[in-house]
Amino acid sequence: MDRPLNIFTSHNSRPWAKLHWLDPAHLEKFMPRTLMARATLTIIVPIILVQVISTYVFYDNHWKVVSRRMAADLAADIATIQAVIENYPSPEQRAWMIENASQTMGLDVTLQFGSMLTGPTVMNGESDLADPLPEALWQALHRPFTVDLFEFRTDRLVSIRVQSEGGVLTVLVPRRRVLNNNTYVFVLWMTGSSMLLFGVATAYLRSQVRTVRRLAQAADSFGKGREGPDFPAEGAFEVRQAARAFNIMRDRIQRQMTQRTDMLAGVSHDLRTPLTRMKLQLSMMSTTSAEDIAALYEDLGEMERMLEAYLAFARGDGAEEAAPTDPAELLEKVVHRFRREGADIALEIANVSGPLAIKAIAFERCLGNIIGNATRYGKHVRVSASHTGPYFLVLVDDNGPGIPEAQREEAFKAFHRLEPSRNPMTGGVGLGMTIARDIVRGMGGEITLNKSPDGGLRVTIRIPL
């Protein structure tokens, strides 16, 4: 028993294998990037298809039929005129025929006795008779003739010359009897209706896409930590549904952030209270040596620094709202603080104009962590800031040992220290870069590590304007 043919045995055997270009993943390469362009394309393509199909049907049926009928009617009139002139050769009868043709048929007829049609434009049945008018004239006359569309073009006349027995019969025909004017009306109607449909559809699509664009802007602003009112649920049903989901999500995230901030505030108070009591007890001790008391004070100070670092990492940027801030002034403030501590820092600020919507306290903490690391490992630090394209750019370079490329991403891990010792005075607690990245990303920016031209590490901060 023969087995049935399985068309799915191989990819090449599939009947639709050659239609791989219809795959959505393949078509995505050729699709426009924006929603407005894609929606407009879904309107333009059907309009063009309708135009092409309608034009084909019109030219293949209506235009050809009408043109043949007009050519046949004109050929019949000319054949009648020629037959009357040849069969009734008296001057009175010819004059009557010519006058009657002018009044009833709109044709200007003249007869040149003894003339002959010559030249390459003469059609005698052996020429190309694909056009409706020459074909109809040959079928009605079976005599040599010429058709000239340009000799009397300014008078909107077409010249037709026919070889008759007595000479050349010249007939001047109005162009409206030869050319089908419905073609121009059809083209104008199709173009006008398409433009009107396209304009109405574009205006409607623009209003729909505008809502989606505002939703994207609201999500982008919220991701950068900028507060704003609830997004209005308007537009199509799917857009309203997405707007309501976005508002619910934003409220849930804000509620969780508020609860976390309140919890950390309570934890901070509870942990600082016993540390304060321990300091007070140390200050009241009289039997303990001054060296031991100093060591205990140092341990307490280390515990406070570690506690502040942990709380700063867990708290993030807290409930601080983004506000217009002069970034150049903020940089000068941070750099001046480290200079007072003896750090060698060069500050370069160029092309920085106008305030920037950032969380000033959080960004100051971020800059402090990064510049602090640079001064800890390098003897000379260079800080530069500028507006580069759509970003506010900050570069922090040092001449320290730097970080190997394979370990740069590990520098952002929480509690991860590249410095081998566990001494917080030399390596911190491993949260500085983590906090800095969280702050920068919370404002929609990015922070990266690269090799510095000064030989050490370059920290690049990009904040969108």
Secondary structure by P-SEA (a helix, b strand, c coil): ccccccccccccccccccccccccccccccccccaaaaaaaaaaaaaaaaaaaaaaaaaacaaaaaaaaaaaaaaaaaaaaaaaaaacccaaaaaaaaaaaaaccccccccccccccccccccccccccccaaaaaaaaaccccccccccccccccbbbbbbbccccbbbbbbcccccccaaaaaaaaaaaaaaaaaaaaaaaaaaaaaaaaaaaaaaaaaaaaccccccccccccaaaaaaaaaaaaaaaaaaaaaaaaaaaaaaaaaaaaaaaaaaaaaaaacccccaaaaaaaaaaaaaaaaaaaaaaaaaacccccccccccaaaaaaaaaaaaaaaccbbbbbbcccccccccaaaaaaaaaaaaaaaaaacccbbbbbbbbccccbbbbbbbcccccccccccccccccccccccccccccccccaaaaaaaaaaaacccccccccccccbbbbbbbcc
